[in-house]
């Protein structure tokens, strides 16, 4: 197994299998190639000069057959929230790929933590997410089960880790698992980041959407729990509120119906497709169509990622009424061509 992660705030590094920020994975037998570009621009806030960049991302290549070839790739983007949200996004970025590998290589998918209390809580979370636990293994594919359990493992491990302040802080997360042989992409996601697939015919498919109370099923879970909805899409439990209905961490928000169980889906990758995974620093100011237009204007995934991030940053700063009071969200984007 070869793996690596990349922080948005440290120099990009190279190891035996990975060159960041731009990298190519090649399966020589199947000629499946990904040109990957990653760009991060830390946010600014004139009211918080010590603001921490809370976005993280990771790219991971996994070997299952030990024949020297990568069987699949796992990529992800994360966006922390709360005063110490960067601790959750960092923890998840460093551990998610290994948890997925563990789940895929174990005899049967399971949460790798003992204890009846934890299992009871996990079953309750699955039920609240709309999964019939008795039907769990038949309604989700093997890979989707692994992704769900990996999200749960990262969530619980973050909560148990005394060095990670996961009680009132959390993170969004989008993960794409790409099978090099079948060309199938399984996606799992929590939070309000977004991912799209741009087809060779210029079509756009949203493969990971923002999970907020704007979705009727999400609103219903919050309203049937102990949470309350304030404003357009803020979920509160007591004095604590977040603008999403699923997240890693945010332990105190589980009673409000905010859960770490990801939405999952799958689709077939075709020649000429472009994947774009990005945090809300992109999607709050650019539409899917605007992102597509920039992405298709570049042959290089890195050039596309850089230009999309630059356009988003200019939109953040340019739309401010007072130019001296800069305020922009953290921006992270990953492009796979």
C-alpha positions in Angstrom: 0.0 0.0 0.0 1.4 3.4 -1.0 -0.2 6.5 0.4 0.4 10.2 1.1 -1.5 13.2 2.3 -1.0 16.8 1.6 -1.7 19.7 3.8 -2.9 23.0 2.4 -0.4 24.9 4.5 2.9 23.0 4.1 5.2 22.6 1.1 4.0 19.9 -1.3 6.1 16.7 -1.0 7.3 13.8 -3.1 7.6 10.2 -2.0 8.0 6.9 -3.8 4.7 7.0 -5.5 3.4 10.6 -5.3 4.3 14.0 -6.6 2.1 16.8 -5.4 0.4 19.0 -6.3 0.2 17.5 -9.8 0.4 13.8 -10.3 -0.4 11.0 -12.7 -1.6 7.5 -11.7 -1.2 5.0 -14.6 -2.3 1.4 -14.7 -0.3 0.2 -17.7 -2.5 -2.8 -18.4 -5.7 -0.8 -18.5 -4.3 2.6 -19.5 -6.3 4.4 -16.9 -4.6 7.7 -16.3 -5.4 10.6 -14.0 -3.8 14.0 -14.3 -4.4 15.5 -10.9 -4.2 19.2 -10.0 -4.6 20.6 -6.5 -4.7 24.2 -5.4 -5.3 25.9 -2.0 -5.6 29.6 -1.2 -5.8 30.3 2.5 -8.7 32.6 3.4 -8.3 36.0 5.0 -10.5 37.9 7.5 -9.6 41.4 8.6 -11.5 40.8 11.8 -9.5 37.7 12.6 -5.8 38.3 11.6 -4.8 35.0 13.1 -7.2 33.0 11.1 -6.1 29.4 10.5 -6.5 27.7 7.1 -8.9 24.8 7.8 -9.0 23.1 4.4 -7.1 19.9 3.8 -6.9 17.4 1.0 -5.4 14.0 0.3 -4.5 11.7 -2.6 -3.9 8.0 -2.0 -2.9 5.1 -4.1 -3.7 1.6 -2.8 -2.3 -1.8 -3.7 -4.5 -4.8 -2.9 -2.9 -7.6 -4.9 0.7 -6.9 -4.1 1.7 -7.1 -7.8 3.2 -3.6 -7.9 0.2 -2.1 -9.6 -2.3 0.3 -8.0 -5.8 -1.2 -7.8 -7.6 1.9 -6.8 -7.1 5.6 -5.9 -8.7 7.5 -3.1 -8.9 11.3 -3.2 -10.6 13.7 -0.8 -11.1 17.3 0.2 -12.0 18.5 3.6 -13.1 21.8 5.2 -13.0 22.3 9.0 -15.4 24.5 10.9 -15.4 25.8 14.4 -12.4 27.4 16.2 -10.4 24.2 16.0 -12.0 22.8 12.9 -8.5 22.4 11.3 -7.8 19.7 13.9 -10.7 17.6 12.6 -9.9 18.2 8.9 -6.2 17.4 9.5 -7.0 14.3 11.5 -9.4 13.0 8.9 -7.1 13.7 5.9 -4.3 11.8 7.6 -6.4 8.8 8.6 -9.3 8.3 6.1 -7.4 6.5 3.4 -5.9 4.0 5.9 -9.3 3.3 7.4 -10.8 2.7 3.9 -7.9 0.3 3.2 -8.5 -1.5 6.5 -12.2 -1.9 5.7 -11.6 -3.2 2.1 -9.1 -5.8 3.2 -10.9 -7.1 6.3 -13.0 -10.2 6.1 -16.2 -8.2 6.5 -16.7 -4.4 6.8 -16.9 -3.4 10.5 -16.2 -0.5 12.7 -12.7 -1.4 14.0 -13.5 -0.5 17.6 -14.8 -2.8 20.3 -17.6 -2.1 22.8 -21.4 -2.5 22.9 -21.9 1.2 23.7 -20.1 2.2 20.5 -21.9 -0.4 18.4 -25.2 0.8 19.8 -24.3 4.4 18.9 -23.2 3.4 15.4 -26.5 1.5 14.8 -28.5 4.5 16.0 -26.5 6.8 13.6 -27.2 4.4 10.7 -30.9 4.3 11.5 -31.1 8.1 11.7 -29.3 8.3 8.4 -32.0 6.2 6.8 -30.3 2.9 6.8 -32.2 -0.2 7.9 -29.3 -1.9 9.7 -30.7 -5.4 9.0 -30.6 -4.5 5.3 -27.3 -2.6 5.5 -25.1 -5.2 3.8 -27.6 -5.7 1.0 -28.5 -2.1 0.2 -24.9 -0.9 -0.1 -22.1 -2.3 -2.2 -18.9 -3.7 -0.5 -17.0 -0.5 -1.3 -19.8 1.7 -0.1 -20.0 -0.2 3.2 -16.2 0.3 3.6 -16.5 4.0 3.0 -19.4 4.4 5.5 -17.5 2.5 8.1 -14.3 4.4 7.4 -16.1 7.7 8.0 -17.5 6.4 11.3 -14.1 5.1 12.4 -12.5 8.5 11.7 -15.3 10.3 13.5 -15.1 8.1 16.6 -11.3 8.0 16.7 -11.2 11.8 16.5 -13.7 12.1 19.4 -11.6 9.7 21.5 -8.3 11.4 20.8 -7.7 13.8 23.6 -5.5 15.9 21.3 -8.3 16.5 18.9 -11.1 18.9 19.9 -13.9 17.2 18.2 -16.7 18.1 20.6 -17.7 21.5 19.1 -15.6 21.4 16.0 -16.0 19.4 12.8 -15.2 19.0 9.1 -16.9 18.4 5.8 -15.4 15.6 3.7 -15.8 14.3 0.1 -14.0 11.1 -0.8 -13.9 9.5 -4.2 -12.8 5.9 -4.5 -11.7 5.1 -8.1 -11.3 1.5 -9.2 -8.6 1.3 -11.9 -9.9 -1.9 -13.4 -13.7 -1.3 -13.6 -13.5 2.5 -13.9 -16.2 2.7 -11.2 -16.1 5.7 -8.9 -17.7 5.4 -5.5 -18.3 8.7 -3.6 -19.0 9.3 0.0 -19.6 12.8 1.5 -20.7 14.8 4.5 -21.0 18.6 4.9 -21.4 21.4 2.4 -18.6 20.9 0.0 -19.4 19.7 -3.6 -18.1 17.5 -6.4 -19.0 17.4 -10.0 -18.2 15.2 -13.0 -17.9 17.0 -16.3 -18.5 14.7 -19.3 -16.8 14.9 -22.6 -20.1 16.2 -24.0 -19.9 19.2 -21.6 -22.6 17.7 -19.4 -22.4 18.3 -15.6 -23.4 15.7 -13.0 -23.3 16.6 -9.3 -21.8 13.6 -7.6 -21.6 15.2 -4.1 -24.0 17.9 -3.1 -24.3 20.2 0.0 -26.1 18.4 2.8 -28.2 21.0 4.5 -31.8 21.4 5.7 -32.7 22.5 2.2 -33.0 18.8 1.5 -36.4 17.5 2.8 -34.9 14.2 4.2 -32.2 16.1 6.0 -34.6 18.6 7.5 -36.9 15.8 8.6 -34.1 14.1 10.6 -33.1 17.4 12.3 -36.7 18.2 13.2 -37.3 14.8 14.6 -34.2 15.0 16.7 -33.3 17.6 19.4 -32.0 20.2 16.9 -33.7 23.4 15.9 -33.4 25.2 12.6 -32.5 28.9 12.7 -32.5 31.1 9.6 -32.2 29.6 6.2 -30.1 26.5 7.0 -28.4 26.7 10.4 -28.8 23.8 12.7 -28.6 24.5 16.5 -28.3 22.4 19.6 -28.4 24.8 22.5 -26.0 27.7 21.7 -24.0 25.8 19.2 -24.9 25.9 15.5 -23.5 24.8 12.1 -24.8 25.2 8.6 -24.9 21.6 7.6 -26.6 18.4 8.6 -23.8 15.8 8.4 -20.2 16.2 9.4 -17.2 14.5 10.9 -16.6 15.5 14.6 -19.2 17.9 16.1 -19.9 15.3 18.8 -22.3 17.6 20.7 -24.4 18.0 17.5 -25.4 14.3 17.1 -28.4 14.8 19.4 -29.5 17.6 17.0 -29.5 15.0 14.2 -26.1 16.1 12.7 -24.5 12.7 11.9 -21.1 11.5 10.5 -22.7 8.9 8.2 -21.9 9.9 4.6 -24.2 9.9 1.7 -22.9 7.4 -0.8 -23.2 6.8 -4.6 -21.4 5.4 -7.6 -21.0 6.1 -11.2 -19.0 5.0 -14.2 -16.0 7.1 -15.3 -15.7 7.5 -19.1 -12.9 8.6 -21.2 -12.7 12.4 -21.3 -14.5 12.9 -18.0 -13.2 15.6 -15.6 -13.8 15.4 -11.8 -13.8 18.5 -9.7 -13.9 18.3 -5.9 -13.9 21.6 -4.0 -14.8 23.2 -0.7 -17.4 25.9 -0.4 -14.7 28.6 -0.9 -15.3 27.7 -4.6 -19.0 27.0 -4.7 -20.1 30.0 -2.7 -18.9 32.3 -5.5 -18.8 30.2 -8.7 -21.5 28.1 -10.4 -21.0 24.6 -11.8 -21.1 26.1 -15.3 -18.4 28.6 -14.5 -16.1 26.0 -13.0 -16.7 23.8 -16.1 -15.8 26.5 -18.5 -12.5 27.2 -16.8 -11.7 23.5 -16.4 -12.3 22.7 -20.0 -10.2 25.6 -21.1 -7.1 23.8 -19.8 -5.4 20.6 -20.9 -3.5 20.4 -17.6 -5.4 19.6 -14.4 -3.1 21.7 -12.4 -3.6 24.8 -14.6 -7.4 24.2 -14.3 -7.2 24.0 -10.5 -5.1 27.1 -10.3 -7.3 29.2 -12.6 -10.5 28.1 -10.9 -9.1 28.9 -7.4 -7.8 32.3 -8.7 -11.2 33.1 -10.2 -12.9 32.3 -6.9 -10.5 34.4 -4.9 -11.0 37.3 -7.2 -14.8 37.0 -6.8 -14.5 36.9 -3.0 -12.3 40.0 -2.8 -13.9 41.8 -5.7 -17.4 41.6 -4.3 -16.5 43.3 -1.1 -17.8 46.8 -0.7 -14.7 48.0 1.2 -11.5 46.9 -0.4 -9.4 47.4 2.7 -11.4 44.9 4.6 -10.4 41.7 2.9 -12.5 38.7 3.7 -12.4 35.4 1.8 -13.1 31.8 2.7 -10.4 29.1 2.5 -10.3 27.7 -1.1 -9.4 24.2 -2.0 -10.0 22.5 -5.3 -8.9 19.2 -6.8 -9.2 18.5 -10.5 -8.8 15.0 -12.1 -8.7 14.8 -15.9 
